[in-house]
C-alpha cells in the first residue's frame, strides 16, 4: 500500500512538472502569436495599438506561467487557514491574476499616455502627463487591493476608518513629506516648469529637469551631474526658465579692442563672424540677427559685446566656444588688435611706467 501511494505521488509530481513546462513553452507560443498580430497592426494608421500590444506581452506570458502552476497544483490538497477562513489554490490564483490584470492595465495606460504625449498636438504638458500617469497607476493598484481584500473576506470600511486615524497621526510626523507632495501639485498645476525644461537655480546652477516626483525634482546639470532637490526647496526659490514661454535664448561674448582700432571695421567684422557662427552651428531660430554693442572705455581697451540668439541654453557653451575662436581668427586676419590688460602707473618722480 505504501509503495502504491508513493508511486502515485511520484506520478503527480511528474505530471505537475510536465504541465508547468507545457504552459511555460505555451507562453512563448503566445508571444509569437502576439508578434504576428503586432505585424498586422503595424499597417494601421496609428502605432498606438502596437504600443498596447507590446505593453501586454509580458503580463500575458506571466499569466500563462501562472496557469501552469495552477493546473499543476490542482492534484495536491493545498489549503491555508487565515483568520478562520480556508484559502485554497483557487483563491491564491484569483489574487495573483487580479494583480496581474492591474499590472497589465497600468502598463497599457502608461503606453497610451506616452503615445499621446509624443504627439505634436498634445495639449497637456509632459509634466502633467507624468503626474497623472503615476496617479492613475496608484489608483489601479488600490482598486486591485480592495478587490483582493473583498475576496479574502476582509471588511474594507473598518480598515479605511483605522487607516484614517493612523494617517492623521502619521501626517504630523511626515510634515516635510506632505509639503513636498503639495509642492509637486503646485508645480504641475502652475505649468511654468515642465520636465525637459532648462532652468537656472538661485545659486546660478544651470540644469535640465529630468523628473518631477511626489517628493523631489531630479535635475541634470550641464556638467552631467544629477542633483535631487526636494519639491518644497525647489518651489521656495527663484528659478529662471530658459524654455518658458519660449526656448530660444540670447547669449553674448565680451571683447576688447585697442583704442587705435577703426570701430566701424570692428563692428563689421564682428557681425560677419557672428553670422558665420550662426550658420556653422546650425542655429535654427529664423529671427536671429546678431548685435554688436560698444559698452565702455576700459583701462586698456574699448569693450563691446556680441549678442547672438541660440535655440537652447544647452547650446550656449558650444556656441560661445566657436564664437571666441572665430573672433580671434578674424580679428587677427584683419589686423584688429585685442590688447593685453595694461595699466600706466606714475611714480613719485613723474616718470610713467607701463605695467602689463
Secondary structure by P-SEA (a helix, b strand, c coil): caaaaaaaaaaaaaaaaaaaaaaaaaaaaaaaaaaaaaaaacccccaaaaaaaaaaaaaaaaaaaaaaaaaaacccbbbbbcccccccaaaaaaaaaaaaaaaaaaaaaaaaaaaaaacccccccaaaaaaaaaaaaaaaaaaaaaaaaaaacccaaaaaaaaaaaaaaaaaaaaaaaaaaaaaaaaaaacccccccccccccbbbbbbccccccbbbbbccccbbbbbcaaaaaabbbbbccccccccccbbbbbbccccaaaaaaaaaaaaaaaaaaaaccccccbbbbbbbcccccccbbbbbbbbbccccaaaaaaaaaaaaaaaaaaaaccccccbbbbbbccccbbbbcc
